[in-house]
Amino acid sequence: MTIIGKGYTWGDRFWIHFDDDLRLTTYWGNGYYRWLNEYTIEVTWGGYFHILSFNPDYTKYASIRLWDLIYGDGSIIGEPDSIISAPMVPLNLSNQESCKILTVILSCQKHSYLWKDITKRLFRDTIILCGGADETRLEDNVLYLKCNDAYDGLSEKIMCAYDFIMKSDMFKSVTHILKSDDNNTYFTVDEVENIIKMHNEELKTQNYIGRDMVPGDFDRTWHYEKVPITSKWYYRPELNYYVPYLCGGSTYILSKTALTYLVACKDEYTKFLYEDLMIGTILKRYNITPYIMKYNIKSICD
């Protein structure tokens, strides 16, 4: 066991996270660390130096600040759930000549001004997700969901949507969904259909496909100015254990196999702020890992 990719408490309210390449992310800023022996490291950020000594399984540590000998301690946060040894659900596409993709646009009422353009470009096999509804309902191509519609409700929103899709008869012929954010990409129906034409075999054999992987040192405080002050995530970092996961900002594709497992774990949204990290974490339990494929949809950040 190592400390790379793990977060630890620091005092009652703060945190530190050990990235690769001996880099350190803390509540106060970035820093570095170096090993002194098997269980002891020196860490530094903001001009301060600390010595941390870990227990044998690296779940707890004791620390001393060098210049004034202030003592502290902490423990690990967000250990991953163990891999579930469950059999894979087959795609069963051998009798189909091609796949069918439903484009799912993650949006909100605040961004409803974008919907007209989205529906003009994606005029079929597309639904737009919006939370804040009293009851879940599909009107035209907008799926209004009974869930939080704010930034800290993204994980709940995406799980509610996948649950609806899997239970709805109107989506029985869908074999995959392409998840996109409402303001990060610009693509058309033709480009989605081109994915099927150019990558049909990959779609039949892969369950979790995307263009870009999120690095292990991603910003765990990205949401600080985006969540409401009443949110449990207000100035609280996303400290869930890092697993390789696909960037939703440049789209990714999920098979019905993947959706089946996600819906089975739908109530776990409460553990996650970042919905894309949630998807990767849950799928990893079932040995479903990202498959990078450079299909023709590009992010506006490219």
Secondary structure as GFF3:
##gff-version 3
##sequence-region A 1 302
A	DSSP	beta_strand	6	10	.	.	.	ID=ss1
A	DSSP	beta_strand	14	18	.	.	.	ID=ss2
A	DSSP	beta_strand	23	26	.	.	.	ID=ss3
A	DSSP	beta_strand	30	37	.	.	.	ID=ss4
A	DSSP	beta_strand	40	45	.	.	.	ID=ss5
A	DSSP	beta_strand	48	54	.	.	.	ID=ss6
A	DSSP	beta_strand	60	65	.	.	.	ID=ss7
A	DSSP	beta_strand	71	77	.	.	.	ID=ss8
A	DSSP	beta_strand	101	106	.	.	.	ID=ss9
A	DSSP	three_ten_helix	109	114	.	.	.	ID=ss10
A	DSSP	alpha_helix	115	121	.	.	.	ID=ss11
A	DSSP	beta_strand	126	130	.	.	.	ID=ss12
A	DSSP	beta_strand	137	139	.	.	.	ID=ss13
A	DSSP	beta_strand	142	144	.	.	.	ID=ss14
A	DSSP	three_ten_helix	151	153	.	.	.	ID=ss15
A	DSSP	alpha_helix	154	167	.	.	.	ID=ss16
A	DSSP	three_ten_helix	169	171	.	.	.	ID=ss17
A	DSSP	beta_strand	176	181	.	.	.	ID=ss18
A	DSSP	alpha_helix	189	205	.	.	.	ID=ss19
A	DSSP	beta_strand	208	210	.	.	.	ID=ss20
A	DSSP	three_ten_helix	248	250	.	.	.	ID=ss21
A	DSSP	beta_strand	252	255	.	.	.	ID=ss22
A	DSSP	alpha_helix	256	264	.	.	.	ID=ss23
A	DSSP	three_ten_helix	266	271	.	.	.	ID=ss24
A	DSSP	alpha_helix	275	285	.	.	.	ID=ss25
A	DSSP	beta_strand	291	292	.	.	.	ID=ss26
###
